[in-house]
Amino acid sequence: MKPEIILKYLIKIPSYLDGKDKNRNESRVGDFIFSYLKKFKFLKLEKQNLGNGRKNIIARTEGKPRILIAGHMDTVIPKHGKFDPFSCKITGDKLYGLGSLDTKGGIDSLLSALNKVTSLQNTTLLFYCDEEYDFRGMKKFLNSYNLRKTPDLALVIEPTHLDICNAHRGLIEFKFSVWGESGHSANPRTARNSNLFLFELMGEIKNYLLNFKHPFLGYPSFNVSYMQGGLYQGIKGNDLMLSGEGNNIPDYAEAVFEIRTTKDELNAGIIRDKIRRFALTKGFEIDDFQIRHDLSPLFTDPKGIKNLIAAVREKNKKSKILDPSTRGYSDGQLISQHLKIPVVYLGPGGDGMHASHEYVLISTLRKLESVYLNILRRFNCISCWL
């Protein structure tokens, strides 16, 4: 079976969250994968319910797991453009479609690899929900995990162009508001300008982050993803009412800050306390501090995954360790944090991830299938294969 046959079917099934139609979430993809895996007698299957039809699919074999392979079933909300996100159009080596690269293509390669196996042991497979949103699927899986059956290694399917990703930065995201004191703009010394404070705070945070350099991950990055401020006029319905008259010094501002961390000791609590102390020294009050994400970085020492690196390079000599400086957060880090095991990311190549022109390179799907098989062989999970 060509690897892309399964992928075409997976792409045509919507698996995103729009808050309206539960038939568009991962439910039907999970049902398809569950039904597909039933034919493999060496797998014991489980559905782990998350509500609203959403479910993780867990497949276990006999024996204590040596490896956990995990891939998420959800996608981002489709963006319509030149290509229909569910059309599976093929042009040369490119197969277009939402999730083709991230990460239904990698799931396709894994499912195709199983067709070449007649016996499998010491393996756990996880097909999970909500990676693109709030990581509920991975959290559900880990919170119920039997720690006595911890694997030696976890491989998470993500687009890497057959390279090995062993590290990425963490993620802190929070929203807060700041109160100053209004006054007439002709006499600014009688007031405390909340908007100007935000700019001053940004510089303070950027300088503070220079204290957290990692030898491999480098410095944290800092992003201001949202801000607004003005003279506070109250709340009308669900809307914040602010005045922007030029002769008023603004007494209220709010912002969303995001920090991509490189060291475990940098967390949302430390940043929150830093901001509050700085505000006090300037005569401002921080209010309604809401932490959305407080997630640590991942670093897996290459010395501890030599067996996996060798397995990958036996089938793809060009595979390298990726530079983590431009990669986003992924929930493989939660596996590392919870199970205390090495974690790597490995998947196909392509481009346009999350965009309307997302595509996967079909040739990398075929190569990835052989890589997954070789990893299972190296970890003594396959006793017989075709």
Helices and strands as residue ranges (DSSP letters): H 3-12, G 22-24, H 27-37, E 44-51, E 54-60, E 62-72, E 90-91, E 94-96, I 100-104, H 105-114, E 117-128, H 136-143, G 147-149, E 153-156, E 167-168, E 171-179, G 188-190, H 194-209, E 221-236, E 239-243, E 252-260, H 268-282, E 285-295, E 298-299, G 302-305, H 306-315, G 324-326, H 332-339, E 343-345, E 350-351, E 359-361, H 362-378, E 382-385
